Amino acid sequence: MKIKKLIFIFLLLAGVLFNLNAGERTMPVDMIIMIDKSLSMQDPGKFDSLKQWVLDELIGEIIINGDWISIYQFYESPEHLVSIEVKNKEDTDRIIKTINKIRPNGRFTDVGKALDKIQEAVNERGENGRYKVLFMLTDLEQDAPITSKYSGKQKKFSSPYLVESRIIKHDNWYEITVDMGLQDRVVKTSKALFSDLIKNEGKDRVQSDENTALIKKDNP
């Protein structure tokens, strides 16, 4: 019996899920995952729900061998937990153990600083010809200390990074596919992403043809 994957569709106005056969995607991606571990995530329908989604959907159904995964947690400041290229079940188990160790006990929440860190992490990863998929998982409640350039409280944090981002609400937290504005380096439509990966399987992704290979923003 074929195992089917739920693949996110990064459309501007919709959070539609659709099935993609598990055997179809073989081209790996770079994925950066930023997880909110602040005290506000202890509220019902937040961290427990978030963690279950990460384990069941993101790790259990989406990640394939060859994907490069980098996981961060954040509260007052972001903290790098692990970066790993998934080659086997042991690597997947290491990711699962990392997620299971995260506890929502951090004082303050600086969403802005975490977004800046995602940008920094993408820059550090560099122009390696891979698609970049950037996730922030958070309740978006900003409560940054006075020492932060984003100091203050917001019930739902706003940022230029989030203007074109895909935001889907799960229970009382948000799954955000972050748009860093990297000249279309960040793919906004994962349905198009995975169909493009399949279509271009085996083709070189060199700088000279990158503009034609990258996916452009869908029109609504």
C-alpha positions in Angstrom: 0.0 0.0 0.0 1.5 3.3 -1.1 2.2 5.9 1.6 1.0 9.3 0.7 2.5 12.6 1.9 0.7 15.7 2.9 2.5 18.6 1.2 1.9 22.2 2.1 0.7 24.6 -0.6 2.3 27.9 -0.1 -0.5 30.0 -1.8 -1.1 33.6 -0.9 -4.7 33.1 0.1 -5.1 29.5 1.0 -3.7 26.8 3.3 -4.8 23.8 1.3 -3.3 20.4 1.9 -3.0 17.9 -1.0 -1.5 14.4 -1.4 1.8 13.6 -3.1 3.1 10.1 -3.4 6.0 9.5 -1.1 8.1 8.1 -3.9 7.9 11.1 -6.2 10.2 13.6 -4.5 13.9 12.7 -4.7 15.5 16.1 -5.0 16.5 17.3 -1.6 16.0 20.8 -0.1 17.5 22.9 2.7 15.0 23.3 5.5 15.4 25.7 8.5 13.0 25.3 11.3 12.6 27.9 14.1 10.5 26.7 17.1 9.0 29.0 19.8 9.8 27.7 23.3 8.6 30.7 25.3 6.4 30.5 28.3 3.3 31.6 26.4 3.6 28.4 24.4 2.5 26.5 27.6 -1.1 27.6 27.0 -3.6 25.0 25.8 -3.5 24.2 22.1 0.1 25.5 21.6 3.3 23.7 22.2 1.9 20.1 22.6 -0.1 20.6 19.3 2.9 22.2 17.6 5.3 19.4 18.6 2.8 16.7 17.5 2.5 18.4 14.1 6.3 18.6 13.7 6.7 14.9 14.5 3.8 13.5 12.6 3.6 15.8 9.5 6.9 17.6 9.0 9.3 14.9 10.1 7.1 11.8 9.6 5.7 12.7 6.2 7.6 15.4 4.5 11.4 15.0 5.1 13.2 12.7 2.8 16.8 11.3 2.7 19.1 14.0 1.3 17.3 16.9 2.9 19.5 19.2 5.0 17.7 20.2 8.2 18.7 22.9 10.7 16.6 23.3 13.9 16.5 26.3 16.2 14.5 27.1 19.3 13.9 30.6 20.4 12.5 32.8 23.3 14.5 35.9 24.3 17.2 34.7 21.8 17.4 32.0 19.2 19.5 28.9 19.9 20.8 26.5 17.3 20.1 22.9 18.2 21.2 20.7 15.3 22.0 20.8 11.6 22.1 17.5 9.8 21.8 16.0 6.3 19.3 13.2 6.6 20.9 10.0 5.3 19.1 7.3 7.3 16.8 6.4 10.1 19.4 7.3 12.7 19.5 10.8 11.4 15.7 11.1 11.6 15.8 9.7 15.1 18.3 12.4 16.1 16.0 15.1 14.8 13.1 13.5 16.7 15.1 13.4 19.9 16.1 17.1 19.4 12.4 18.1 19.1 11.4 16.1 22.1 13.9 17.9 24.3 12.4 21.3 23.6 10.4 22.7 26.6 8.3 25.9 26.5 10.0 27.5 29.5 11.8 30.5 28.1 11.3 34.0 29.5 10.4 36.7 27.0 9.7 36.1 23.3 11.6 37.9 20.5 10.0 36.9 17.2 11.8 39.7 15.4 15.2 38.5 16.6 14.3 34.9 15.6 13.4 36.1 12.0 16.7 37.9 11.8 18.4 34.6 12.8 16.6 32.8 10.0 18.0 35.4 7.5 21.5 34.9 9.0 21.2 31.1 8.8 20.2 31.3 5.1 23.2 33.5 4.4 25.5 31.2 6.2 24.2 28.2 4.2 25.1 30.1 1.0 24.2 29.8 -2.6 24.4 26.1 -3.0 21.8 25.6 -5.7 19.2 24.1 -3.4 15.7 25.3 -2.7 15.4 26.9 0.7 12.3 26.2 2.8 12.1 28.3 6.0 9.6 27.5 8.8 8.8 29.5 11.9 6.4 27.8 14.4 5.1 30.2 17.0 2.1 31.8 18.6 3.4 35.2 17.3 3.1 36.7 20.8 5.9 39.2 21.0 7.3 40.1 24.5 10.9 41.2 23.9 13.1 42.8 26.6 14.1 46.5 26.5 17.5 45.5 25.3 16.1 44.2 22.0 15.6 46.4 18.9 12.1 44.8 18.8 11.4 45.6 22.5 7.8 45.7 23.7 4.7 43.5 23.5 2.5 42.6 20.6 -0.3 40.1 20.6 0.5 39.2 17.0 3.9 40.3 15.9 4.2 42.1 12.5 7.3 42.3 10.3 8.2 43.0 6.7 9.4 39.4 6.6 5.9 38.2 7.2 4.1 40.4 4.6 4.4 37.8 1.8 4.8 34.8 4.1 2.3 31.9 4.2 0.7 31.8 7.6 -1.6 28.9 8.6 -3.2 28.7 12.0 -3.2 25.4 13.9 -5.0 25.3 17.2 -3.5 28.3 19.0 -0.2 28.5 17.1 0.9 29.4 13.6 2.8 27.5 10.9 4.7 30.2 9.0 6.6 29.7 5.8 8.9 32.7 5.9 9.6 34.9 2.9 13.0 36.5 3.4 12.8 38.4 0.1 15.8 36.6 -1.2 15.2 37.4 -4.9 12.9 34.4 -5.3 15.4 32.1 -3.6 12.7 31.2 -1.0 10.0 29.2 -2.7 6.5 30.4 -1.8 4.5 27.6 -3.3 5.4 24.2 -2.1 3.0 22.5 -4.5 4.9 24.2 -7.3 8.2 23.4 -5.5 7.7 19.7 -5.4 6.3 19.4 -8.9 9.2 21.5 -10.1 11.7 19.2 -8.3 10.2 16.2 -10.0 10.1 17.8 -13.4 13.7 19.0 -13.2 15.1 15.8 -11.6 18.6 15.2 -12.8 19.1 18.6 -14.3 21.9 20.8 -13.2 21.0 23.8 -11.1 23.9 26.1 -12.0 23.8 29.9 -11.4 23.5 30.7 -15.2 20.1 29.1 -15.5 18.8 29.7 -12.0 16.3 32.4 -12.9 14.5 30.0 -15.2 14.6 27.1 -12.8 13.3 28.9 -9.7 9.6 29.1 -9.0 7.9 32.5 -9.2 5.1 33.7 -7.0 1.7 32.4 -8.2 -1.0 34.9 -9.1 -4.2 34.6 -7.1 
